[in-house]
Every structure is written in C-alpha cells, then in structure tokens.
Amino acid sequence: MSDSSRDTAQGAGWGSAEPGAYKQLMPDHVEKLSWLNPRTLWIARNGVLASWFGDPTGHTRARWVARRETAGAPADKVIRQEVTDHFSFMVIGDTGEGDDPQYAVVPGFLKMSQDTDFAVIASDVIYPVGSAQDYGDKFFRPYQDYPAPIYAIPGNHDWYEDLGAFMRVFCADTPPLGPEPRPRPLSRAWWRALLWHRPRPTDERRLAAARALRSAPGQQAAQPGPYWAIDAGPVRIVGIDTGLLGTIDAEQGAWLRQVSRGPKPKILITGSPLYVDGEHHPCEIEGGGTVDAIVRDPEHHYVAAIGGDIHNYQRYPVDVDGRTIQYVVAGGGGAFMHATHTIPRVSVGGVTERDFRCYPLRGDSLAFYSRLYGRRLRLPRLFTLSESEAMAVVAERLGIKPGRAPGPDARVTRRTRLVASLLGTGGRPDRTSRFRLPVRQLYTRLFSPSSATYSPPFFKCFLRLDVAPEELRLRCFAATGNRAQEVDPPVEDEITIPLK
C-alpha cells in the first residue's frame, strides 16, 4: 500500500516530477471554468433568485416525480439492485467541471472500482448549470470505462436549469415539463420568473453521441426520480434531493420517513452534508422536522450519512444514544477544492479532534492556498509556505499534533503566522476572533471557487464501500494527479461500521 498524506509529503503529492496519465482521457479542448467570470455568475443566478423571491424547487420536483410515476416508475421509488450479501459500490461527489482535477480522479477511480456493482454521484453532476450540452465531456466521457450503472442525486448546480438535463440522463429520458401559468404581475413569483435562467434547447445529436459512450447494457440505470432508494443485499441506500437551497419539500420528507422505516441498515446520500466544517446542519423539511432527526431515530437504523456539496473529505463519528453514526463529507470528486485549513478545532456533536478526519490535511490545504495566492499576488516569498511550515503553524493555531510529522524546515515564525491568519486558518474555539469568521466565509464563497489549478497535487478523493452482512467498510482514496497516486491510490481514511 502506498504512503498517504498522513505518512509523507510525497504521499500527499508534493514534489512529484511525474504527472499521471489522466490527460490522455481528456478531450483535445477543455474550456476552463472560472467562478469569477461575470458570465458564469450570471447564468448561475437561480440560487440567489430563489433565496430572494422564494424557492420553486419543491413544486418543480413534484412535477418531475409525477411525470415519472405516470411513465411507470415505482411509487415507492425503490430500486431493487440484484447483488449478493457481499457487494461493493463507489461514491464520488461534485464531479463535473470537465477539467484536469475531474479527469485526474478517473484512473484511480477505475482501478479501485473494479468488481463494484454500481456507483453513486453525490451532488453536482455538472457545472456550472447542469446543461445537457455539458454531459458529454463532464459525465459520459470520463466514466465511459466504468462498466456498472451510475446513479446520482442532483446538487444545486444541476437545478440551475430546473433539472431538465439530469432527468433526461438519469431518469429514463424524461421529456421536458410544460410551461407554468403566468404569476400575478409584480408579485415575488413574477420577478423570479422574469429573471430566471432557463435552459437552452438541447442539441439532440450531441446528446445522442455522448450517450453512446456509456451504451453497454451493464452500464444502464433508470432512476425513479431525483430522489430514490436502492435495496442492495443487506442494506438500503437512500438518496435525497436537497434542491437549490439545501432543504427538502414536504412530499419528499413524507417519503423519506416512510422509506426509512424498518430495521434494515441504511446509508443516506445527500447533496447537503449534515455535519461539515465543524458545524451541524440538520437540513430542514418543509412543514417541520429535519433530515437528521430521521437519521438519528433508532428505529430507522441509519449507520452513515454521506453528503456532497463541499469539495473535500470530512468524517464525524457522532454518538447517538450509545450507537455511532458516521457523518461524511465526500465532495472531492473533481470540482475546485474547498479549503480545510479554515476548519476550526473540532468540537461538535461530541466529536473532537481525536476522532475527526479530513482530506486534504489542514496543513496541506494551507500550503496549497499559500502557493496559489503567492503566485497570483506576485508575492511568492511572503505568501508561499512549505508543506512543513504550513503543517506546523496549523498545529500551533489549533493546539493539536500535526497531521503529518513536519520536516526540518518546520519553523513557526512571524511570517508563517501572518500568512496563516491572512488565509483564514482556523483556531481553537476559546480563541475565536470576530475577524476569523468572515474570512472563513470569504474562503467558502470567494477564494475557494477561484482555487482551481491545472497542475498536481489536486487533493481530490472518492469512496469505496464494501458491504457484508455484519459490517460495512468505508475507504476514502486520494487522487492527486501524480503518477504515483494514480498507479496505487493511497487510503486517506478507513472505517469499519457494524451493521448488526
């Protein structure tokens, strides 16, 4: 087994002179997506409009679900996957930017997914707005050699064109919805409709050519809708659609309560993680209640809740009345990297730093961002921290042992402390400053989306879950874009979860 980022700097992808072969999988021309481009921000405006003028996602989702049921989809939305009591599946989140970081994940994903029965994409299949014209290079091409079915739950970006392309690709080529009645003039709904981004007409020839890349019988899957459950061997996997704003409607909430009943062990897949960045986000259900309350109910027997949306890996083993539920963030499948160095010292839900895991390590995240902004600001001598310096200063600020033993250059100086502060490095809960919280928010909303780079290490990841009647083994594998981690993907985290 190769070194991980917890073992050596080389295991993290630093210092490698040999990039991987992933570029051979990419199209000749790749349009680089910039989240600071005004055009990108404008076409991705529906989330902001929904927060200002009311969220139409629940109503639109209900229309899609009704359309699928009319076409013969099962009313309980349960997929019966024919597997044995011992089977495996993959989870990969927030994939579809179509550039180097996404394709860098593919070789390791294909290697570690051999003999798996299916895969699940957890949130944001396609960036920036889930357009049908983007599915060729951002879904069908990168995963054309994965021989098993791929299921998906949509993320907010898939909803930016009202989920039309997602429904066509994953839900049996569901045709577009008809027009809605015009809202009352000058009402909130009228303003929303006036400004709403709507999909362009689909290029049918282009979509058909893309579909041909995953046309083998064993690759086919038809979901009953944007939310679903999969009965597979000894477990039930429940996928929920959290729409534009990270909530679910009353109709989906009632279905979730119903499908969660019974003693069969369950795994939740959601577009909005319930524990993330040292905070608890239980996910509201329209009409009352939360998703996490359903997950915590002992009669429902959830053992894990895996969410996308945040582009890194995190794990929180939360004790709930004497049993442990593993809350996982798994959004590192290809989009820009959300920083981990901004996560403060963890103390949430009874989880402390001793039990918390993340990838990339906070020190590697800080080193990544210091190099990035050192180049962009043309201040490399001031801003750039070695991975050892970054590991040491993070450990000092959080009052923890370094995630990896620092090297001989790991001196904490005024300069390293200044750079760590300017780049929003987290700290201890008892030393939280008014300045640090706004900086963390800026990183999530502004700095992280501008962090895409096109040379390794990328710090991407994916999950493999191996199921047996008595237990579930979850492993997080790294994808750096370097040849060493491509040939032998390192395990960044591993946990065995009892099912009985």
N, C-alpha and C positions, 0 to 999 in steps of 0.2 A: 504494500500500500504506500502511495506517495505521501510526502510531507504535506500537511495542511498549513494554513496561515497561522495556526496556533503553535506550530513546530518551528518553522524557519521563515525568514523573509523571502527566500526563494520559493517556498511553498505557497506564499501569498501572491507570487507572480512578479515580485520586484527583481530587477537585474537580469531578467532573461533576455538573451540576444536572439532567440529563435521564435518568431511568431508562429502560431498554429496555421493549419491548412484551411481554416474556415473560409478564407476569401475565395477559394475555388468554388464554393457553393453559391456565392453571391451573383446577382445579375451584373452585367457589364457596367450599367449606370445605376448609381444609387443616389437618390435625392436626399440630402441630409436635412433632417427636420430640426428647425430652430424654434424653440418655445419663446424666444424673444422677438420673433418676427411678427410685426403687427398683423400681417395677413393670417398667420396661424392663430393668433389670439382672437381675431375677428370671427373666423369660421368655427372656432371652438367656444362660442359665446353662450350656448344654450344653458350651460350650468349656471352662469351668472344670471341669466334671464329668469330661470326657474326659481332662484333664490329671491329675486326682486318681485316677480309678478305671479308667483305660485307655480308649484311643480306639477306638470301634467303627466308625469311618468306613470303613476298608478292607473290612471284612466286608459292611457295608451297601452300599457301592459295587459290590462284586462281585455282589450280588443284583440290583441295578438293571441292571448290564451283562448279566447272564444273561437277565433279563426282556426286554431289548431285542433280544438275539440270538434268543431264542425267537420274537419277533414279526417277525423277518425283517431286522433291522438287519445291515449287513455286518460280518463278523467282524474285518476289519482296521480298522474304524471310520474309514475314509477317505471323505470327501465329495468327489465329483467336481463341481467348480463350473465350469460352461461359460462361460469367458471367453476373450478374445484374449490374445496375448502382451503387450499393453499394457492394463493394467486398474488399478483403484484400489479401496481399501477403507478403512473407518474403524475406529478402535479407541477405545473410551471405557470408563473403569473406575470401579467403585464408584459407581454411579448412584443407586440407588433410595431416597432419603429422602422423595421426593414433595413437597418444599417449594421455596421460592424458589431456592436455589442449584442444584437439579437442573433446574428449568424455565428458569433463566437461560442454561443451556448450549444449549438446544434451537434457538433461532433461528439462532445461528451454526453449529451442527452441521448443520442442514438446508441452510443456504446453501453451506457448504463441502463437503457430501457429494453435491451434485448430480453426476450421472453416475457415481457409485461403484457397484460391483457388489454389495457386501454390507457388513455391519458386524459387529464382534465386541465384546461386552461382556466386559471382563476383570475378573471377580471382583465379588461382592456386588451382584447384580442388584436385590435387595430387602432393605431394612432394616425392622425390626430382626431378624426371624427368618425371612425368606423365605416368609411366609404367602401362601397363594393369594388371600386376600381383599384383599391389598395390590397385586396385579398390575395392577389397573385403572388406578389413579392414578399408579403408580410405574413402569410399563413400557408398557402398551398406549396410554394417553392421551398421554404426552409424545412418543412416537415413532410416533404414528399416521400422520404425513405422510411418514415415511421410506419410499420406495417399494420398497426392496430387502429381501432376507432379513436377519435379525439372528440371529447365532449367539452363544453365551455359554459361558463356563466359570464354575462356581459358586465363590463365596467362602465363607468360614467362616460368614457370616450366612445364606447360602442353605442351609447344612447344619443350622441350628439347629432345623429341623423335618424333619430326616432327608431332605431334598432332594425331598420329595414334590411340592410345587408346581412346582419347577424342572423335574422330569421330565415333568409334565403339559404345561407351556407349551412347552418346547424340544424334547422328545423324544417327539413323536407321541402326546401324551395318554396316556402310560404309566400304567396303573392302580396304585393303592397296593400296597405289599408286604404280605404276610400277616404275622400275628404270629409272633414267635420263641419257641422253647421257654424256659420259665422258668429262670433261672440258679439255681445252688445257693444256698440261703439263707445270708445273711450274708457271701457272697463279695463281692469288689470289684464284679463284674458285677451282683450283686443290689442293692447300694447304688446303683450307677449307674442301673439300671432303675427303682428306687424313686423317685429324684429327677429323672429325665429329663423334660425338657419335650417334650410330644407335640403334634402339630398338632390344631387344632380341625377338625371336619367342614367340608368345602368347601361354600360356597354356590354350587351349580351354576348357578343363574340369573345370579348376579352375575358369575361367571367367564365364562359364555357372552356376556353383554353386553360384557364387557371385550374378549374375543377379537374381537368384531365390529369393533372399532376398527382392527384390523390384519388384515382378512379378504381383501384383494385377492390374486389368485393370485401376483403377483410378490413379495409380502411373505412368502410361506410358506417355512419351513425346518423340516426334521425331522432332528435330530442323532441319531447312533447311540448316544449316551450322554453322561455328564458330561465325558468326555474324548474327543478326536477329532482328526482331521487333515483339512485341506482342500487338495486339489490344485487349484491355480488358475494357469493359464498356466505361467510358468517357475519358480514357487516352490511350496513346500509349507508350509502354516501348521499348526503343531502346538499344540493346546490341551490343557493338563493340569489336573487337578483336585487341588488340594493340601488339600482337606478342612478339618477343624476346626483342625488344629494345624500346618499348613504343611509336611506331608510327603506322600509318596505310597506306596501299598502295593506289594508285590512283583509282583502281577499287572499293575498299571499300569506299573510300572517295566520289566517284560519287554516289554510292548507299546511303550513309549517307545523302548527300544533297537532294536526291530525296525523301527518306523516311521521312525526317524531314519537308517537306513542308506541309502547311495547318495549320489551326487554332486549331486543336485538341491538348490539353495539352500533353506534352511529358516529360518523365523521361529518362535520359541517364544512362546506366550502362556500366562502362568501367573498364578495367584492370589497367589503369594508371590514378590516380586522377588528376584533373585539378588544384586544389588548395590543397597544402599539406605542412606541416611543415613551415607555414608562407611564402610560395613561390607560384608563379603562373607558372604552366607548361601547356601551351595551347594545346600540342600534335600536332605535325606536320603531315600534309598529304602529301604524295609523289606527287610532281608536283605543290605544292603550297597550301597555306591556312592552317588553323588549325581547329581542332575539336571544340575548344572553340569559334571560330568565328561563327561556325554553331549554337552552343548552344545559343550564345548571340543575334543572328538575331531575331528581334521581330516577324517576320513573321512565325518563326518556333515554337514559344510558348513553349520553354523548361522552366520548373519550378524547376527542380532539376537535378544535375549530380552527380551520386554516383560511386565512384571508389574503387577498392581493391588495392592489392599490398603492401601497408603499413599496418602493423599489429596492428592497434589501431583504435580509432574513432576520427574524427575531423569534425567540421562543420563551414563553412564560408558563411554567408548570404551576397552575393555581390549585390550591387545596380547597375543595368544595365539600364541606361536611364529611371530611375523612376520606374522600377519594380525589384523585388528581386528574384534572382536565388539562391537556396540553393546548395552549393557545399559541398559534404560529402565524407569523407574517411570512409570506412566500411570494413576493412580488419582484424578484430579481431576475426575471426571465428574458430581459432584453432591452427594456427602456432605460433612460438615464438613471444614474444611481442617486437615490436619496441618502443623504449623509447619515451615518450612525454616530459620528463623534459629537453631535448635538444632543444625543440622548443623555439625560442626567443620570446620576447614580440611581439605580432602580430600587424602588420600594413601593410596590403596588400589588394589591390582592394577596398580600402575604408573601410575594416573590421578592427576593433580594438579589443583589449582585452575585451571590454564591450560586444561584440556580439559573439566572438569566443567561441566555446565549444570543449572540448576534453575529452576522457576517455581512459586510466586512467588519473586522475588529475596529473598534473606535480609533485606535492609533493609525491603522491603515487608511481609514476614511479621512482623517485629518491630514495625513501625508499626501493623499490623492488631491484633496482640495487645495492644500498649500502649493503644490506644484502647478495645479491648474491656474490659480489666480496669480501666482508668481509670474507665470508666462503672460497672462492676459494684461496684468498691470505693468509688465516690464520691470518688475522688482524682484527678480529671482533670488538675489542674495538675502533680501529681507524676508520674503514670504516662504521660500521653499524650505521645508523641514524634511530631514531624512526620516525614514520609517522608524528608526530607533529613537530619534528625538521626539517624534510625534507620540510614540508609544509611551515614553517616559513622562511627557508633560500631561497626557491624558490621565495616566495613573496618579499623578500628583493631584490634579484638579478633582478627581473623583474619590481619592483616598482608597484606591484599590490596587491589587497586584496587577502588573502589566499583563495583557492578554497573551503576549509572547515576550520571552526574555529579550530585553533591549541589547543592542550591540555596544561596542566600546565607545561609540560617539554619542551615547545617550545622556548628554548633559542638559539639565534644565536651566536655562538662562533667562535673562530679561527678554531677550528677543523671542525665544520659544514661547514664553508665557504671553507676550504681546500678540503673536500670531495666533495662538490658541484662542485668546479672547476675541480677537477681531473676526475669527472664523466660527465663532459661536459654540465653542466646545462646552459640553455640559459640565455640571459640577455636583456638589453634594446638596441634598435637599435643604440642609440647615444653612447653606451659603448662597441661596438663590438671590440673584440681583434683579432689579427692575429692568436692567439693560439686556440680560441674557435671554429672557422670554421673547421679546421682539426679534432678536437676532435668530433664534431657533425658528420662529415663524417665517422670517425672511428666507431662511435656507430652504424650508419646505416649499414655499410659494415662488421664490425667485431664483436663488442661487442654484438649488438642485436641478431645476429644469434646464439650466444653462450649462450643466456639467458634462454633457455628452462629449466624449473624446473618441478618437478613432485609432488609438494605439494602446496595447495592453499595458498594465493589467486593468480589466474592466470590472472585476468583482461581481460577476453575475452568478446565479445559482439556480438549482432546480431540485425537486424532491423525488425520491423513490420510496414507495410504501409497500412493504411485503406483509401480507396478511396470512395468518394461520388461525386455527380455531381458538387457540389460547391467548395469542398475543399479536400485536402489530408492531413492526419495526419501521421506524421513520428515519431516513437519512437525508441530509442536505449535502449536495455535491457542489463544488465550486467550478466555475468556468471563467478563466482569466483572459483567454485569448492567446495565451502562450502554449507552445508545443508540449511542454512537459505536463501541464494540467489537462491538455486535450487528450493525450495518449493515456493518462491514468488520472482521471478526475479525483481530486482529494475529497475526503469526507470532512466537512466542516462541523457537522453536528450529527449525533446519533442518539436515539432514544428508543427503548422498548416499552410499549404500552400494553398493559394487561387488558384482555377483553372479557375476562370472567370475573 
